[in-house]
Amino acid sequence: MKNIVIKNIEGIRLHMPKIVADNWPILLLDEFPNFCGAGTGFGEAAVPDTMYGISVRYVCFIHDCMFNLLSPDKDNWHYANDIMLMNNLATIRVMSNTFMRPFRSFRALNYYGAVESGFGWKAFTNRRWIENYDPYQDSELAKVFAKVGVKQLLRKE
C-alpha cells in the first residue's frame, strides 16, 4: 500500500493509510471503542486493548482498516502487522515514563507475535477481495468506521 501517511494525534505520530487519515474520527484516543482482538471467544479475551494502562484501541482501529484495504497476501499481512507494531511502540514512547517503557514495549512485541501467528493470518484472509477494489463501496470497511462515528467516508484525492 503506497498511500501510508503519518498523522500526529495527541502528540503521537501514527502511520496509517491516507483514507484513514482523511476520515479520522473526532474522538480522543481514550474514547475509541475496542477494536483489539479476534472478535469473539478466546482470541478476543487473549488480546489486550491496553499496554499496561495505555489504551491502544486506535492502533487496532488502524490495523482493522488496513486488513480491509489490503489484498490478502503474505506481504500485505506482514506490512499491516508491522505498522501496528510501529504505532504501538510510538504510543508507548510518548505515553510512558522511563520505568514503564520497557515493560510496555515487551508487551507490544508479544502482541505483535500473537498477531503474526496462524490465527492472525486466518483473520486476514477470511474475507472477499474484489479485483477492482473501491474502499468507498466496501461495506465491511464502512462498519469499521461506523464504530467510531464516521457515517460516510469522504473522498479526498
N, C-alpha and C positions, 0 to 999 in steps of 0.2 A: 504494500500500500504506500503510495508515494505522497499522499497528502496528509502527513503527520505534522502537526504544529505544536508549539509549546504555548500554553496559556497559563498565565500567572494568576492563581486563585488563592486568596488569603495568604499570600507570600510563598506559596508552593508552586514551583514550575512543573506543571503536569503535561506530559506528552499525550496527545490524543489525535484521532482523525479530525480533519478540518470540519466535517459536517457536525461532529460532536461539539467542537469549539464554537461554531457558528450558532448552535442551538443549545448552548449551555444553560441549564435552568437557573432561575433566580432563587437559589437556595443557599443557605450557609452550609458548609461542609458537614457540620454536625447534624444537619436536618435531613440528610439523604436517607431514603428508605434502604432496607437491606438488599443488596444485590450479590452478596457474597455467599458462596456455597453452590451445591449442585441442584438446589431447588426443593428437594424433598429428602426425607429419610436420613440415614447415617451421613451421607455426603453433605447435607445441609448442616447437620449438627457438628461435623468434624471440622468444618471450615470456619474460622473466626471472622468476625466483621470488625475486630479491633486488633491492634498490635499493642497489647498490654495497656489499654486505656485510650489509645488513639484510634478514632474511627477511620476505617479505610473503605467505607461503603462506596464513596465516589470513585475510588480506584477500581472497584469491582464493576461499577456502572460503565466506566470507560472500557473495561475488559469485555463486558457483555456486548457493548456496541460493536467492538472490534470482531467478536465472534460472529455477529450478524453480517458485518460489512466485508469480511474477508472470505475468499473461496476456501473450501475445506481441504487444504493440503498441508503436509507436514511443515513446510517453510512458514506458512502463514500462522499456523498453530503456535510454533515456537516464537514467532515475531510478536504475536498478541501477548503471550506469556512473558516475554522479555520486557515489553512495555509495562505490563502490570508490575513486575519486579522493580523496574526503574522508578515507577510512580510511588510504589510503597516505600522505597528507600529515600526518595525525595521528601516524602511526607515525614518519615522518621527523622531525617536530618534536620528539618525545620522545626518539628514539634517536640523534639526530645532534648532532655538535658544530657550532660556528659555521662551520667551514671546509667540512664535507661537506654541510651542509643544502642549499645552492643546487644542487649537482650532483645530489643525490638527488631534489630537487624537480623539476628539469628532466627527469630520467629518468621520474618518475611522470607528468608531463604528456605525455611521448612515449608512455608505456604507455597512458594514457587515450586518446590519439589513435588508437592502434592498435585498441583495443577498440571505439572508436566507428566503426571502418571497416566496410565492407560485409561483411568476414569475421565480425566480431562480430555483426552483425545476422543473418547466416545461422545462426550457432551458437545465437542466442537463439530464433529461430523454428523451428529444427529439432527440434520435439517436439510431442507432443499436448497439447491443453488441453481439459479437461473442464469443461463449463458449471458444474456444482456441484462444484468442486474441493475435495478434502479432503486436505490435506498429510499427514495421518496414514495415508492409504492410497496415497500416491504411491511407487511402487517406485523411481523414479529418485532422488527425494529421500532415500529410505532408503539407497540406495547411497552417496550423498554423505556422509551421517552415519556410515555403517558404516566408511568410510575413516579416521575419527577415533575409532573405538571405541564409538560410540553405537549400541547394538544395536536399541533401540526408542525412538521418540520419546515423551516424556512429555507428557501433556496438562496444561497449566496455564492455566486460563481466567482 
